[in-house]
Amino acid sequence: INEVVKTIKSGWIGTGPKTHLFEEKIRKYIGSKFAIALNSCTAGLHLALDVIGVSDKDEVITTPLTFPSTANVIIHHHAKPVFVDVELTTGNIDPLAIEKAITKKTKAIIPVHLYGRPCNMELINKIAKKYKLFVIEDAAHALEAKFKEKKIGTISDFTAFSFYVTKNLTTAEGGMLTTNNAKWANEARIRSLHGISKDAWKRYSSSGFTPYETFYPGYKYNMIDLQASLGLHQVDKIWQLLKTREKYWRLYNDAFKDIKEVQIPAETQKNIKHARHLYTLLLNINRLKIGRNHFIDALKAENIGAGIHFTALHLHKFYREKFGFKKGTFLNAEYIGERTVSLPLSPLLTQQDINDVIEAVRKIITYYKK
């Protein structure tokens, strides 16, 4: 809050020194060579596709178990999103399904680290290398995640992170695009702000005015200093806050592991770091008298907020009508999408709050179990 006030009083609230400082702090935290601060993770995904030259002749493979933006950015480039099914145990994109879906038109793969659990990036990048494809990671949930001790954000061609209001680190709205490629980083940076050669801070700073030149018909994707000010001090607390999330995760697991009406999240391998963004229960609806949506309504009646992450994207109206997708196409994604309940998980919660959630879930299950 103090940092935001300082920014307001500084007289510069647009893209400037605080944004550049935030970029550098995130870059060092991730360990990537370059980081570009943006107004959303969606912007990052769109820019990455833009830089690698995705067009209407191309196909991009991704998962249907994700937020719409993952596939929408492919549509924005007039390319074809090709969905493949997910692993039933993790909800992450199935690498074996990826390879089966590759055609001569395939240009890139967008894996999504669902709930903060990293995908099998070793196998995905091996497949990408074999077929000379680009890999753009959707790490909206995965700021803290690691795959085999490699930090998510350092592994593939591009990685996009989200700092939306619900994320583990928030700037209210915001995102970051990381890469280790200097040429791509420069192009993404220029294209993120109208395609001009200099941002306003550089044009009007105390070092003197210099005119800009338009290199590319770019976009309005820049982060501003007000947003960066919200995020600056959170970077130093990331690992501390993750410990609290991990503690609450364990409390949930211990409370629900023996209940046959629900399935707790699958364990992660020892060399993989889960970002613990979302804690999801998979309902065994065959053992319950109600479905998932009714279950969420029952939680709401107990004053517990819950979410759905996600209804499989190929079943949404646009994708059904545009591509002719039908129920039964991606069975694992549909199975998870119909049964998942996301429970409250935040360092701002108290242990009593977590106990209240556990009590409410147990109460509902007891009442509605067959």
Salt bridges, closest charged atoms under 4 A:
GLU3 OE2 - LYS18 NZ 2.80
GLU3 OE1 - HIS233 NE2 2.66
GLU23 OE2 - ARG189 NH1 2.82
GLU24 OE2 - ARG27 NH2 2.81
ASP50 OD1 - HIS77 ND1 3.87
ASP50 OD2 - ARG191 NH1 3.03
GLU99 OE2 - LYS130 NZ 2.89
GLU122 OE1 - LYS148 NZ 2.80
GLU137 OE1 - HIS113 NE2 2.68
GLU187 OE2 - LYS183 NZ 2.58
GLU187 OE1 - ARG191 NH2 3.31
ASP199 OD2 - HIS20 NE2 3.46
ASP236 OD2 - LYS25 NZ 3.04
GLU246 OE2 - LYS273 NZ 3.17
ASP254 OD1 - LYS257 NZ 3.96
GLU302 OE2 - LYS363 NZ 3.11
GLU321 OE2 - LYS317 NZ 3.12
GLU334 OE2 - HIS314 NE2 2.74
GLU338 OE2 - LYS327 NZ 2.03
GLU338 OE1 - ARG339 NH1 3.40
